């Protein structure tokens, strides 16, 4: 579910929390959150219902025991491959 298509979506902690609680109550055990500061709302929800989340860019520390892992972006590799494709 998308929180929106404006910059506000990246910082809407209450909306992210509300949506996460809906998913957890519907049976989800883990939510992958990739929404900037809004992730904190998802992480808050993990504590409320004793469930789990996956963060981005090493957010494992945010809610100890609730964040299973974090996705690594590896932008450096994406830029390198793009440069190879364009210039070689």
Biotite code that builds the C-alpha atoms (Angstrom):
import biotite.structure as struc

atoms = struc.array([
    struc.Atom([0.000, 0.000, 0.000], chain_id="A", res_id=1, res_name="UNK", atom_name="CA", element="C"),
    struc.Atom([1.278, 3.457, -0.866], chain_id="A", res_id=2, res_name="UNK", atom_name="CA", element="C"),
    struc.Atom([0.978, 6.256, 1.664], chain_id="A", res_id=3, res_name="UNK", atom_name="CA", element="C"),
    struc.Atom([0.622, 8.795, -1.122], chain_id="A", res_id=4, res_name="UNK", atom_name="CA", element="C"),
    struc.Atom([2.445, 10.355, -4.037], chain_id="A", res_id=5, res_name="UNK", atom_name="CA", element="C"),
    struc.Atom([3.586, 13.609, -2.475], chain_id="A", res_id=6, res_name="UNK", atom_name="CA", element="C"),
    struc.Atom([6.573, 14.374, -0.289], chain_id="A", res_id=7, res_name="UNK", atom_name="CA", element="C"),
    struc.Atom([4.276, 14.249, 2.760], chain_id="A", res_id=8, res_name="UNK", atom_name="CA", element="C"),
    struc.Atom([3.980, 10.478, 2.290], chain_id="A", res_id=9, res_name="UNK", atom_name="CA", element="C"),
    struc.Atom([7.595, 10.123, 3.417], chain_id="A", res_id=10, res_name="UNK", atom_name="CA", element="C"),
    struc.Atom([6.783, 11.655, 6.803], chain_id="A", res_id=11, res_name="UNK", atom_name="CA", element="C"),
    struc.Atom([3.290, 10.435, 7.658], chain_id="A", res_id=12, res_name="UNK", atom_name="CA", element="C"),
    struc.Atom([3.984, 8.314, 10.718], chain_id="A", res_id=13, res_name="UNK", atom_name="CA", element="C"),
    struc.Atom([0.327, 8.148, 11.904], chain_id="A", res_id=14, res_name="UNK", atom_name="CA", element="C"),
    struc.Atom([-0.966, 6.946, 8.527], chain_id="A", res_id=15, res_name="UNK", atom_name="CA", element="C"),
    struc.Atom([1.817, 4.356, 8.232], chain_id="A", res_id=16, res_name="UNK", atom_name="CA", element="C"),
    struc.Atom([1.034, 3.083, 11.735], chain_id="A", res_id=17, res_name="UNK", atom_name="CA", element="C"),
    struc.Atom([-2.673, 2.837, 10.953], chain_id="A", res_id=18, res_name="UNK", atom_name="CA", element="C"),
    struc.Atom([-2.109, 0.934, 7.696], chain_id="A", res_id=19, res_name="UNK", atom_name="CA", element="C"),
    struc.Atom([0.391, -1.394, 9.361], chain_id="A", res_id=20, res_name="UNK", atom_name="CA", element="C"),
    struc.Atom([-2.077, -2.201, 12.136], chain_id="A", res_id=21, res_name="UNK", atom_name="CA", element="C"),
    struc.Atom([-4.680, -3.077, 9.493], chain_id="A", res_id=22, res_name="UNK", atom_name="CA", element="C"),
    struc.Atom([-2.270, -5.485, 7.799], chain_id="A", res_id=23, res_name="UNK", atom_name="CA", element="C"),
    struc.Atom([-1.179, -7.063, 11.071], chain_id="A", res_id=24, res_name="UNK", atom_name="CA", element="C"),
    struc.Atom([-4.788, -7.515, 12.203], chain_id="A", res_id=25, res_name="UNK", atom_name="CA", element="C"),
    struc.Atom([-5.548, -9.137, 8.833], chain_id="A", res_id=26, res_name="UNK", atom_name="CA", element="C"),
    struc.Atom([-2.867, -11.738, 9.495], chain_id="A", res_id=27, res_name="UNK", atom_name="CA", element="C"),
    struc.Atom([0.435, -10.298, 8.281], chain_id="A", res_id=28, res_name="UNK", atom_name="CA", element="C"),
    struc.Atom([3.425, -11.282, 10.385], chain_id="A", res_id=29, res_name="UNK", atom_name="CA", element="C"),
    struc.Atom([6.025, -9.069, 8.664], chain_id="A", res_id=30, res_name="UNK", atom_name="CA", element="C"),
    struc.Atom([5.762, -5.751, 6.793], chain_id="A", res_id=31, res_name="UNK", atom_name="CA", element="C"),
    struc.Atom([8.492, -4.401, 4.539], chain_id="A", res_id=32, res_name="UNK", atom_name="CA", element="C"),
    struc.Atom([8.449, -0.648, 5.083], chain_id="A", res_id=33, res_name="UNK", atom_name="CA", element="C"),
    struc.Atom([10.119, 1.618, 2.527], chain_id="A", res_id=34, res_name="UNK", atom_name="CA", element="C"),
    struc.Atom([8.682, 5.066, 3.177], chain_id="A", res_id=35, res_name="UNK", atom_name="CA", element="C"),
    struc.Atom([11.353, 7.229, 4.785], chain_id="A", res_id=36, res_name="UNK", atom_name="CA", element="C"),
    struc.Atom([10.280, 8.705, 8.103], chain_id="A", res_id=37, res_name="UNK", atom_name="CA", element="C"),
    struc.Atom([6.897, 7.021, 7.785], chain_id="A", res_id=38, res_name="UNK", atom_name="CA", element="C"),
    struc.Atom([8.638, 3.735, 8.552], chain_id="A", res_id=39, res_name="UNK", atom_name="CA", element="C"),
    struc.Atom([8.650, 4.790, 12.192], chain_id="A", res_id=40, res_name="UNK", atom_name="CA", element="C"),
    struc.Atom([4.856, 4.446, 12.249], chain_id="A", res_id=41, res_name="UNK", atom_name="CA", element="C"),
    struc.Atom([5.123, 0.878, 10.992], chain_id="A", res_id=42, res_name="UNK", atom_name="CA", element="C"),
    struc.Atom([7.791, 0.151, 13.584], chain_id="A", res_id=43, res_name="UNK", atom_name="CA", element="C"),
    struc.Atom([5.571, 1.537, 16.354], chain_id="A", res_id=44, res_name="UNK", atom_name="CA", element="C"),
    struc.Atom([2.818, -0.810, 15.199], chain_id="A", res_id=45, res_name="UNK", atom_name="CA", element="C"),
    struc.Atom([5.162, -3.806, 15.508], chain_id="A", res_id=46, res_name="UNK", atom_name="CA", element="C"),
    struc.Atom([5.405, -3.200, 19.240], chain_id="A", res_id=47, res_name="UNK", atom_name="CA", element="C"),
    struc.Atom([1.661, -2.774, 19.683], chain_id="A", res_id=48, res_name="UNK", atom_name="CA", element="C"),
    struc.Atom([0.822, -6.153, 18.162], chain_id="A", res_id=49, res_name="UNK", atom_name="CA", element="C"),
    struc.Atom([4.081, -8.069, 18.742], chain_id="A", res_id=50, res_name="UNK", atom_name="CA", element="C"),
    struc.Atom([4.805, -8.483, 15.031], chain_id="A", res_id=51, res_name="UNK", atom_name="CA", element="C"),
    struc.Atom([7.818, -7.720, 12.826], chain_id="A", res_id=52, res_name="UNK", atom_name="CA", element="C"),
    struc.Atom([9.000, -5.388, 10.079], chain_id="A", res_id=53, res_name="UNK", atom_name="CA", element="C"),
    struc.Atom([11.813, -5.013, 7.583], chain_id="A", res_id=54, res_name="UNK", atom_name="CA", element="C"),
    struc.Atom([13.365, -1.575, 7.253], chain_id="A", res_id=55, res_name="UNK", atom_name="CA", element="C"),
    struc.Atom([15.671, 0.192, 4.813], chain_id="A", res_id=56, res_name="UNK", atom_name="CA", element="C"),
    struc.Atom([19.261, 1.377, 5.143], chain_id="A", res_id=57, res_name="UNK", atom_name="CA", element="C"),
    struc.Atom([20.077, -0.293, 8.452], chain_id="A", res_id=58, res_name="UNK", atom_name="CA", element="C"),
    struc.Atom([17.057, 0.553, 10.570], chain_id="A", res_id=59, res_name="UNK", atom_name="CA", element="C"),
    struc.Atom([17.531, -2.633, 12.619], chain_id="A", res_id=60, res_name="UNK", atom_name="CA", element="C"),
    struc.Atom([18.287, -0.640, 15.765], chain_id="A", res_id=61, res_name="UNK", atom_name="CA", element="C"),
    struc.Atom([15.049, 1.374, 15.788], chain_id="A", res_id=62, res_name="UNK", atom_name="CA", element="C"),
    struc.Atom([12.846, -1.181, 17.595], chain_id="A", res_id=63, res_name="UNK", atom_name="CA", element="C"),
    struc.Atom([15.121, -3.856, 18.991], chain_id="A", res_id=64, res_name="UNK", atom_name="CA", element="C"),
    struc.Atom([13.692, -7.313, 18.456], chain_id="A", res_id=65, res_name="UNK", atom_name="CA", element="C"),
    struc.Atom([10.975, -6.106, 16.068], chain_id="A", res_id=66, res_name="UNK", atom_name="CA", element="C"),
    struc.Atom([12.997, -5.151, 12.970], chain_id="A", res_id=67, res_name="UNK", atom_name="CA", element="C"),
    struc.Atom([14.192, -8.378, 11.371], chain_id="A", res_id=68, res_name="UNK", atom_name="CA", element="C"),
    struc.Atom([16.612, -6.837, 8.895], chain_id="A", res_id=69, res_name="UNK", atom_name="CA", element="C"),
    struc.Atom([17.023, -3.885, 6.542], chain_id="A", res_id=70, res_name="UNK", atom_name="CA", element="C"),
    struc.Atom([17.184, -3.716, 2.773], chain_id="A", res_id=71, res_name="UNK", atom_name="CA", element="C"),
    struc.Atom([20.442, -2.275, 1.466], chain_id="A", res_id=72, res_name="UNK", atom_name="CA", element="C"),
    struc.Atom([20.042, 0.100, -1.470], chain_id="A", res_id=73, res_name="UNK", atom_name="CA", element="C"),
    struc.Atom([23.558, -0.208, -2.902], chain_id="A", res_id=74, res_name="UNK", atom_name="CA", element="C"),
    struc.Atom([23.117, 2.966, -4.934], chain_id="A", res_id=75, res_name="UNK", atom_name="CA", element="C"),
    struc.Atom([26.849, 2.867, -5.631], chain_id="A", res_id=76, res_name="UNK", atom_name="CA", element="C"),
    struc.Atom([26.439, -0.298, -7.684], chain_id="A", res_id=77, res_name="UNK", atom_name="CA", element="C"),
    struc.Atom([23.390, 1.031, -9.526], chain_id="A", res_id=78, res_name="UNK", atom_name="CA", element="C"),
    struc.Atom([25.275, 4.201, -10.510], chain_id="A", res_id=79, res_name="UNK", atom_name="CA", element="C"),
    struc.Atom([28.321, 2.184, -11.614], chain_id="A", res_id=80, res_name="UNK", atom_name="CA", element="C"),
    struc.Atom([26.259, -0.167, -13.801], chain_id="A", res_id=81, res_name="UNK", atom_name="CA", element="C"),
    struc.Atom([24.347, 2.767, -15.305], chain_id="A", res_id=82, res_name="UNK", atom_name="CA", element="C"),
    struc.Atom([27.611, 4.517, -16.176], chain_id="A", res_id=83, res_name="UNK", atom_name="CA", element="C"),
    struc.Atom([28.900, 1.329, -17.780], chain_id="A", res_id=84, res_name="UNK", atom_name="CA", element="C"),
    struc.Atom([25.730, 1.016, -19.845], chain_id="A", res_id=85, res_name="UNK", atom_name="CA", element="C"),
    struc.Atom([25.869, 4.627, -20.995], chain_id="A", res_id=86, res_name="UNK", atom_name="CA", element="C"),
    struc.Atom([29.572, 5.110, -21.586], chain_id="A", res_id=87, res_name="UNK", atom_name="CA", element="C"),
    struc.Atom([30.776, 1.716, -22.754], chain_id="A", res_id=88, res_name="UNK", atom_name="CA", element="C"),
])
